[in-house]
């Protein structure tokens, strides 16, 4: 995140009371790659706040992913369920007294299932 400093401060909240001044946003945090913040003073209609829009670039990036699956009613599924059940039955849950021990047990379970 980056701190955005407005170069052209424009009111973003319009007071409904005569003696109160309109307000300007003076602190905004945006995604570090955001390129432009737009304040639209004419978009506030009946609201006392104006609309803000921001341009956020979307990187062209290919994220590889894959899904492991076991066919239904297959020998592989039966074997996996049998082995996973054995792993669960053999986990020592007698000393789960805090979140660290629980997290360690979950990590052990994950590694055995993998």
DSSP file (Angstrom, degrees, kcal/mol; ACC not computed):
  #  RESIDUE AA STRUCTURE BP1 BP2  ACC     N-H-->O    O-->H-N    N-H-->O    O-->H-N    TCO  KAPPA ALPHA  PHI   PSI    X-CA   Y-CA   Z-CA
    1    1 A X              0   0    0      0, 0.0     2,-0.4     0, 0.0    30,-0.2   0.000 360.0 360.0 360.0 147.8    0.0    0.0    0.0
    2    2 A X  E     -A   30   0A   0     28,-2.7    28,-2.3     2,-0.0     2,-0.5  -0.935 360.0-115.6-125.5 151.1    1.1    3.5   -0.6
    3    3 A X  E     -A   29   0A   0     -2,-0.4     2,-0.5    26,-0.2    26,-0.2  -0.744  30.3-148.6 -82.5 127.9    0.0    6.8    0.8
    4    4 A X  E     -A   28   0A   0     24,-3.1    24,-0.7    -2,-0.5     2,-0.6  -0.874   6.7-160.4-101.6 127.8   -1.6    9.0   -1.8
    5    5 A X        -     0   0    0     -2,-0.5     2,-0.3    22,-0.1    22,-0.1  -0.933  20.2-128.9-106.3 122.6   -1.3   12.8   -1.5
    6    6 A X        -     0   0    0     -2,-0.6     3,-0.3    19,-0.2    -2,-0.0  -0.525  16.9-168.1 -72.5 130.2   -3.8   14.7   -3.4
    7    7 A X  S    S+     0   0    0     -2,-0.3     2,-0.3     1,-0.2    -1,-0.2   0.697  88.0  37.8 -87.6 -21.2   -2.3   17.4   -5.7
    8    8 A X  S    S-     0   0    0      2,-0.1    -1,-0.2     0, 0.0     2,-0.1  -0.673  85.1-154.1-129.7  76.9   -5.7   19.0   -6.3
    9    9 A X        +     0   0    0     -3,-0.3     2,-0.4    -2,-0.3    17,-0.1  -0.312  19.7 175.8 -58.9 125.1   -7.7   18.8   -3.0
   10   10 A X        -     0   0    0     15,-0.1    15,-0.5    -2,-0.1    30,-0.1  -0.971  38.7 -93.2-128.3 142.3  -11.4   18.9   -3.8
   11   11 A X        +     0   0    0     -2,-0.4    13,-0.3    13,-0.2     3,-0.1  -0.279  35.7 178.6 -56.6 139.0  -14.2   18.5   -1.3
   12   12 A X  S    S+     0   0    0     11,-2.8    38,-2.5     1,-0.3     2,-0.4   0.474  71.6  47.3-116.9 -12.0  -15.4   14.9   -0.9
   13   13 A X  B    S-BC  23  49B   0     10,-1.6    10,-2.4    36,-0.2     2,-0.6  -0.995  72.2-154.5-131.3 128.1  -18.1   15.7    1.8
   14   14 A X        -     0   0    0     34,-3.7     2,-0.1    -2,-0.4     8,-0.1  -0.892  18.8-128.6-106.5 122.1  -20.5   18.5    1.4
   15   15 A X        -     0   0    0     -2,-0.6     7,-0.1     5,-0.2    34,-0.0  -0.396   9.3-157.9 -71.1 140.8  -22.0   19.9    4.6
   16   16 A X  S    S+     0   0    0     -2,-0.1     2,-0.4     3,-0.0    -1,-0.1   0.488  76.1  80.6 -91.3  -6.5  -25.7   20.3    4.9
   17   17 A X  S >  S-     0   0    0      1,-0.1     3,-1.0     4,-0.1    -2,-0.1  -0.864  77.9-138.0-105.5 134.9  -25.3   23.0    7.5
   18   18 A X  T 3  S+     0   0    0     -2,-0.4    -1,-0.1     1,-0.2    -3,-0.1   0.851 101.4  48.7 -60.0 -37.5  -24.5   26.5    6.5
   19   19 A X  T 3  S+     0   0    0      2,-0.1     2,-0.4    -3,-0.0    -1,-0.2   0.610  95.5  86.4 -83.0 -11.0  -21.8   27.2    9.2
   20   20 A X  S <  S-     0   0    0     -3,-1.0     2,-0.2     1,-0.0    -5,-0.2  -0.720  75.3-129.8 -93.1 140.1  -19.9   23.9    8.5
   21   21 A X        -     0   0    0     -2,-0.4     2,-0.1     1,-0.1    -4,-0.1  -0.484  26.8-102.6 -81.4 154.5  -17.2   23.8    5.9
   22   22 A X        -     0   0    0     -2,-0.2     2,-0.3    -8,-0.1    -8,-0.2  -0.434  43.0-123.8 -67.7 153.1  -17.0   21.1    3.2
   23   23 A X  B     -B   13   0B   0    -10,-2.4   -11,-2.8    -2,-0.1   -10,-1.6  -0.769  16.1-154.6-109.2 149.9  -14.4   18.5    3.9
   24   24 A X        -     0   0    0     -2,-0.3     2,-0.2   -13,-0.3   -13,-0.2  -0.974  24.4-118.9-121.2 132.6  -11.5   17.3    1.9
   25   25 A X        +     0   0    0    -15,-0.5   -19,-0.2    -2,-0.4   -15,-0.1  -0.522  32.5 175.2 -66.8 131.2   -9.9   13.8    2.3
   26   26 A X        +     0   0    0     -2,-0.2     2,-0.3     1,-0.2    -1,-0.1   0.383  61.8  48.5-120.1   3.4   -6.3   14.3    3.3
   27   27 A X        +     0   0    0    -22,-0.1     2,-0.4     2,-0.0    -1,-0.2  -0.921  58.7 161.4-147.8 117.9   -5.2   10.6    3.8
   28   28 A X  E     -A    4   0A   0    -24,-0.7   -24,-3.1    -2,-0.3     2,-0.5  -1.000  20.5-157.5-138.4 133.6   -5.8    7.8    1.4
   29   29 A X  E     +A    3   0A   0     -2,-0.4     2,-0.3   -26,-0.2   -26,-0.2  -0.953  22.7 171.8-110.5 130.6   -4.0    4.4    1.2
   30   30 A X  E     -A    2   0A   0    -28,-2.3   -28,-2.7    -2,-0.5    -2,-0.0  -0.862  44.2 -75.1-131.3 164.4   -4.1    2.6   -2.1
   31   31 A X    >   -     0   0    0     -2,-0.3     3,-2.3   -30,-0.2    -1,-0.0  -0.353  50.2-118.1 -54.1 138.1   -2.7   -0.4   -3.8
   32   32 A X  T 3  S+     0   0    0      1,-0.3    -1,-0.1    -3,-0.0   -29,-0.0   0.706 113.2  50.8 -61.7 -19.8    1.0    0.4   -4.6
   33   33 A X  T 3  S+     0   0    0     24,-0.1    24,-0.5   -31,-0.0    -1,-0.3   0.446  79.2 122.7 -96.2   0.5    0.3    0.0   -8.4
   34   34 A X  E <   -D   56   0C   0     -3,-2.3    22,-0.2    22,-0.2     3,-0.1  -0.388  41.4-170.4 -63.1 137.3   -2.8    2.2   -8.4
   35   35 A X  E     +     0   0C   0     20,-1.9     2,-0.4     1,-0.3    -1,-0.1   0.739  55.8  19.8-106.1 -26.1   -2.2    5.0  -10.9
   36   36 A X  E     -D   55   0C   0     19,-0.8    19,-2.6     2,-0.0     2,-0.5  -0.974  48.6-159.2-155.3 133.2   -5.0    7.5  -10.5
   37   37 A X  E     -D   54   0C   0     -2,-0.4     2,-0.5    17,-0.2    17,-0.2  -0.947  18.0-161.9-107.9 130.4   -7.6    8.6   -8.0
   38   38 A X  E     -D   53   0C   0     15,-3.5    15,-2.5    -2,-0.5     2,-0.5  -0.947   6.2-158.7-115.5 132.3  -10.5   10.6   -9.4
   39   39 A X  E     -D   52   0C   0     -2,-0.5     2,-0.7    13,-0.2    13,-0.2  -0.939   5.1-161.8-107.2 128.4  -12.9   12.7   -7.3
   40   40 A X  E >   +D   51   0C   0     11,-2.6     3,-1.8    -2,-0.5    11,-0.9  -0.766  12.5 176.6-114.8  85.4  -16.2   13.3   -8.9
   41   41 A X  G >  S+     0   0    0     -2,-0.7     3,-0.7     1,-0.3    -1,-0.2   0.758  79.9  55.4 -62.8 -24.5  -17.8   16.3   -7.2
   42   42 A X  G 3  S+     0   0    0      1,-0.2     3,-0.4     2,-0.1    -1,-0.3   0.492  94.5  69.7 -86.7  -1.9  -20.9   16.3   -9.5
   43   43 A X  G <  S+     0   0    0     -3,-1.8    -1,-0.2     1,-0.2    -2,-0.2   0.453  70.1  89.8 -93.0  -0.4  -21.7   12.7   -8.7
   44   44 A X    X   +     0   0    0     -3,-0.7     3,-2.6    -4,-0.2     5,-0.3   0.719  55.8 168.2 -75.8 -17.7  -22.9   13.2   -5.1
   45   45 A X  T 3  S-     0   0    0     -3,-0.4    -1,-0.2     1,-0.3    -2,-0.0  -0.153  75.3 -11.9  45.5-120.0  -26.5   13.8   -6.1
   46   46 A X  T 3  S+     0   0    0      2,-0.0    -1,-0.3     3,-0.0     2,-0.1   0.549 118.7  95.9 -88.5  -5.4  -28.6   13.7   -2.8
   47   47 A X  S <  S-     0   0    0     -3,-2.6   -33,-0.0     2,-0.2    -3,-0.0  -0.417  74.6-135.6 -77.6 157.8  -25.7   12.2   -0.8
   48   48 A X  S    S+     0   0    0     -2,-0.1   -34,-3.7   -35,-0.1     2,-0.4   0.421  87.7  70.7 -91.9   2.2  -23.4   14.5    1.2
   49   49 A X  B    S-C   13   0B   0     -5,-0.3   -36,-0.2   -36,-0.3     2,-0.2  -0.930  76.2-136.4-117.8 143.2  -20.4   12.5   -0.1
   50   50 A X        -     0   0    0    -38,-2.5     2,-0.2    -2,-0.4    -9,-0.2  -0.522  30.2 -99.3 -89.8 163.5  -19.0   12.6   -3.6
   51   51 A X  E     -D   40   0C   0    -11,-0.9   -11,-2.6    -2,-0.2     2,-0.4  -0.568  30.6-159.1 -83.8 146.0  -17.9    9.5   -5.4
   52   52 A X  E     -D   39   0C   0     -2,-0.2     2,-0.3   -13,-0.2   -13,-0.2  -0.968   7.4-173.0-120.0 139.6  -14.2    8.4   -5.7
   53   53 A X  E     -D   38   0C   0    -15,-2.5   -15,-3.5    -2,-0.4     2,-0.4  -0.962   3.3-163.8-128.7 152.9  -12.9    6.1   -8.4
   54   54 A X  E     -D   37   0C   0     -2,-0.3     2,-0.6   -17,-0.2   -17,-0.2  -0.992  17.9-131.3-136.8 143.1   -9.4    4.7   -8.6
   55   55 A X  E     -D   36   0C   0    -19,-2.6   -20,-1.9    -2,-0.4   -19,-0.8  -0.845  24.5-176.2 -94.6 121.2   -7.5    3.0  -11.5
   56   56 A X  E     -D   34   0C   0     -2,-0.6   -22,-0.2   -22,-0.2     2,-0.1  -0.963  21.1-134.8-119.1 114.4   -5.9   -0.2  -10.5
   57   57 A X        -     0   0    0     -2,-0.5     2,-0.6   -24,-0.5   -24,-0.1  -0.411  10.6-144.0 -69.3 142.1   -3.8   -1.9  -13.1
   58   58 A X        -     0   0    0     -2,-0.1     2,-0.1   -25,-0.0    -1,-0.1  -0.932  17.9-134.7-108.1 116.5   -4.4   -5.6  -13.6
   59   59 A X        -     0   0    0     -2,-0.6     2,-1.2     1,-0.1     0, 0.0  -0.422  15.7-120.0 -71.8 141.5   -1.1   -7.4  -14.4
   60   60 A X        +     0   0    0     -2,-0.1     2,-0.4     2,-0.0    -1,-0.1  -0.720  56.4 151.8 -79.8 102.8   -1.2   -9.9  -17.2
   61   61 A X        -     0   0    0     -2,-1.2     2,-0.6     2,-0.0    -2,-0.0  -0.998  40.1-144.5-141.2 133.0   -0.1  -12.9  -15.3
   62   62 A X        -     0   0    0     -2,-0.4     2,-0.7     2,-0.0    -2,-0.0  -0.872  14.2-162.3-100.0 121.9   -0.8  -16.6  -15.7
   63   63 A X        -     0   0    0     -2,-0.6     2,-0.3     2,-0.0    -2,-0.0  -0.906  13.3-141.2-106.5 115.8   -1.2  -18.5  -12.5
   64   64 A X        +     0   0    0     -2,-0.7     2,-0.3     2,-0.0    -2,-0.0  -0.542  29.4 166.9 -76.8 137.9   -0.8  -22.2  -13.0
   65   65 A X        -     0   0    0     -2,-0.3     2,-0.3     2,-0.0    -2,-0.0  -0.976  12.7-172.4-145.0 158.8   -3.1  -24.3  -10.9
   66   66 A X        -     0   0    0     -2,-0.3     2,-0.5     2,-0.0    -2,-0.0  -0.978  15.7-136.8-149.5 161.0   -4.1  -27.9  -10.9
   67   67 A X        -     0   0    0     -2,-0.3     2,-0.5     2,-0.0    -2,-0.0  -0.981  10.3-148.8-125.8 125.8   -6.7  -30.1   -9.2
   68   68 A X        +     0   0    0     -2,-0.5     2,-0.3     2,-0.0    -2,-0.0  -0.787  27.9 170.9 -89.6 134.1   -5.9  -33.5   -7.8
   69   69 A X        -     0   0    0     -2,-0.5     2,-0.5     2,-0.0    -2,-0.0  -0.986  28.7-145.7-143.9 155.4   -8.9  -35.8   -7.9
   70   70 A X        -     0   0    0     -2,-0.3     3,-0.1     6,-0.0     4,-0.1  -0.983  34.8-111.6-119.3 127.2   -9.7  -39.4   -7.3
   71   71 A X    >   -     0   0    0     -2,-0.5     3,-1.1     1,-0.1     6,-0.4  -0.272  38.7-102.9 -59.5 141.1  -12.4  -41.0   -9.5
   72   72 A X  T 3  S+     0   0    0      1,-0.2    -1,-0.1     5,-0.1     3,-0.1  -0.278 101.5  11.1 -61.0 148.2  -15.6  -42.0   -7.7
   73   73 A X  T 3  S+     0   0    0      1,-0.2    -1,-0.2    -3,-0.1     2,-0.2   0.773  99.0 136.4  55.0  30.8  -16.1  -45.6   -6.9
   74   74 A X    <>  -     0   0    0     -3,-1.1     4,-2.0     1,-0.1    -1,-0.2  -0.643  69.6-117.3-104.2 164.7  -12.5  -46.4   -7.8
   75   75 A X  H  > S+     0   0    0     -2,-0.2     4,-2.5     1,-0.2     5,-0.2   0.864 116.5  58.3 -64.3 -36.0   -9.9  -48.6   -6.0
   76   76 A X  H  > S+     0   0    0      1,-0.2     4,-2.6     2,-0.2    -1,-0.2   0.895 105.7  48.9 -61.2 -40.1   -7.8  -45.4   -5.5
   77   77 A X  H  > S+     0   0    0     -6,-0.4     4,-2.8     2,-0.2     5,-0.3   0.936 111.0  49.1 -65.8 -45.5  -10.7  -43.7   -3.6
   78   78 A X  H  X S+     0   0    0     -4,-2.0     4,-2.0     1,-0.2    -2,-0.2   0.910 113.5  47.2 -60.5 -42.0  -11.2  -46.7   -1.4
   79   79 A X  H  X S+     0   0    0     -4,-2.5     4,-2.6     2,-0.2     5,-0.2   0.921 112.3  49.4 -65.6 -44.4   -7.5  -46.9   -0.6
   80   80 A X  H  X S+     0   0    0     -4,-2.6     4,-3.1     1,-0.2     5,-0.3   0.936 111.6  48.0 -61.2 -47.4   -7.3  -43.2    0.1
   81   81 A X  H  X S+     0   0    0     -4,-2.8     4,-2.3     1,-0.2    -1,-0.2   0.903 112.7  49.4 -61.3 -41.1  -10.3  -43.2    2.4
   82   82 A X  H  X S+     0   0    0     -4,-2.0     4,-1.8    -5,-0.3    -1,-0.2   0.932 115.4  42.8 -63.8 -45.9   -8.9  -46.2    4.3
   83   83 A X  H  X S+     0   0    0     -4,-2.6     4,-2.1     2,-0.2    -2,-0.2   0.885 114.0  50.5 -69.7 -39.3   -5.4  -44.6    4.7
   84   84 A X  H  X S+     0   0    0     -4,-3.1     4,-2.4    -5,-0.2    -1,-0.2   0.896 109.3  52.0 -65.5 -39.3   -6.8  -41.2    5.6
   85   85 A X  H  X S+     0   0    0     -4,-2.3     4,-2.5    -5,-0.3    -1,-0.2   0.902 109.0  50.5 -61.8 -41.6   -9.1  -42.8    8.2
   86   86 A X  H  X S+     0   0    0     -4,-1.8     4,-1.7     2,-0.2    -2,-0.2   0.898 109.1  51.4 -63.8 -40.5   -6.0  -44.6    9.7
   87   87 A X  H  X S+     0   0    0     -4,-2.1     4,-0.5     2,-0.2    -2,-0.2   0.938 111.7  46.9 -60.9 -46.4   -4.1  -41.3    9.8
   88   88 A X  H >< S+     0   0    0     -4,-2.4     3,-1.1     1,-0.2    -2,-0.2   0.918 111.3  50.7 -63.2 -43.9   -7.0  -39.6   11.7
   89   89 A X  H 3< S+     0   0    0     -4,-2.5    -1,-0.2     1,-0.2    -2,-0.2   0.822 111.0  50.1 -63.2 -30.8   -7.4  -42.5   14.1
   90   90 A X  H 3< S+     0   0    0     -4,-1.7     2,-0.3    -5,-0.2    -1,-0.2   0.456  81.8 112.5 -91.7  -0.8   -3.6  -42.4   14.9
   91   91 A X    <<  -     0   0    0     -3,-1.1     2,-0.9    -4,-0.5    14,-0.0  -0.553  69.5-129.0 -72.2 133.8   -3.4  -38.6   15.6
   92   92 A X        +     0   0    0     -2,-0.3     3,-0.3     1,-0.1    -1,-0.1  -0.743  38.3 163.4 -85.7 106.2   -2.6  -37.9   19.2
   93   93 A X    >   +     0   0    0     -2,-0.9     3,-0.8     1,-0.2    -1,-0.1   0.220  45.7 100.6-105.8  13.2   -5.2  -35.4   20.3
   94   94 A X  T 3  S+     0   0    0      1,-0.2    -1,-0.2     3,-0.0    -2,-0.0   0.690  83.4  43.5 -74.0 -18.3   -4.7  -35.8   24.1
   95   95 A X  T 3   +     0   0    0     -3,-0.3     2,-1.6     6,-0.1    -1,-0.2  -0.164  65.9 135.7-124.1  40.6   -2.6  -32.7   24.6
   96   96 A X    <   +     0   0    0     -3,-0.8     3,-0.1     1,-0.2    -3,-0.0  -0.618  19.5 142.2 -88.8  80.7   -4.3  -30.0   22.5
   97   97 A X        +     0   0    0     -2,-1.6     2,-0.3     1,-0.1    -1,-0.2   0.525  62.0  18.1-101.9  -7.3   -4.1  -27.3   25.1
   98   98 A X  S  > S-     0   0    0     -3,-0.2     4,-1.9     1,-0.1     5,-0.1  -0.964  81.8 -98.3-155.7 171.9   -3.4  -24.2   22.9
   99   99 A X  H  > S+     0   0    0     -2,-0.3     4,-2.7     1,-0.2     5,-0.2   0.801 116.7  58.6 -67.4 -29.6   -3.6  -23.0   19.4
  100  100 A X  H  > S+     0   0    0      2,-0.2     4,-2.3     1,-0.2    -1,-0.2   0.928 107.8  45.9 -65.9 -44.1    0.1  -23.7   18.6
  101  101 A X  H  > S+     0   0    0      2,-0.2     4,-2.1     1,-0.2    -2,-0.2   0.884 113.1  50.7 -66.2 -37.4   -0.3  -27.4   19.4
  102  102 A X  H  X S+     0   0    0     -4,-1.9     4,-2.5     2,-0.2    -2,-0.2   0.932 110.2  49.3 -64.3 -44.9   -3.5  -27.5   17.4
  103  103 A X  H  X S+     0   0    0     -4,-2.7     4,-2.4     1,-0.2    -2,-0.2   0.898 110.3  51.1 -61.5 -40.2   -1.8  -25.9   14.4
  104  104 A X  H  X S+     0   0    0     -4,-2.3     4,-2.2     2,-0.2    -1,-0.2   0.900 110.6  49.2 -63.0 -40.0    1.1  -28.4   14.7
  105  105 A X  H  X S+     0   0    0     -4,-2.1     4,-2.7     2,-0.2    -2,-0.2   0.910 110.5  49.9 -66.1 -41.6   -1.4  -31.2   14.7
  106  106 A X  H  X S+     0   0    0     -4,-2.5     4,-2.7     2,-0.2    -2,-0.2   0.910 111.2  49.4 -62.9 -42.0   -3.2  -29.8   11.6
  107  107 A X  H  X S+     0   0    0     -4,-2.4     4,-2.5     2,-0.2    -1,-0.2   0.884 110.8  50.1 -64.7 -38.4    0.1  -29.5    9.8
  108  108 A X  H  X S+     0   0    0     -4,-2.2     4,-2.2     2,-0.2    -2,-0.2   0.930 111.1  49.1 -63.7 -45.2    1.0  -33.1   10.8
  109  109 A X  H  X S+     0   0    0     -4,-2.7     4,-2.3     1,-0.2    -2,-0.2   0.933 111.6  49.5 -58.5 -47.4   -2.3  -34.3    9.5
  110  110 A X  H  X S+     0   0    0     -4,-2.7     4,-2.3     1,-0.2    -2,-0.2   0.926 111.0  48.7 -59.2 -46.1   -1.8  -32.3    6.2
  111  111 A X  H  < S+     0   0    0     -4,-2.5    -1,-0.2     1,-0.2    -2,-0.2   0.877 112.3  48.4 -65.6 -36.1    1.6  -33.7    5.6
  112  112 A X  H  < S+     0   0    0     -4,-2.2    -1,-0.2     1,-0.2    -2,-0.2   0.868 111.4  49.8 -71.0 -35.2    0.5  -37.3    6.3
  113  113 A X  H  <        0   0    0     -4,-2.3    -2,-0.2     1,-0.3    -1,-0.2   0.881 360.0 360.0 -70.1 -37.1   -2.5  -36.9    3.9
  114  114 A X     <        0   0    0     -4,-2.3    -1,-0.3    -5,-0.2    -2,-0.2   0.527 360.0 360.0 -61.4 360.0   -0.2  -35.5    1.2
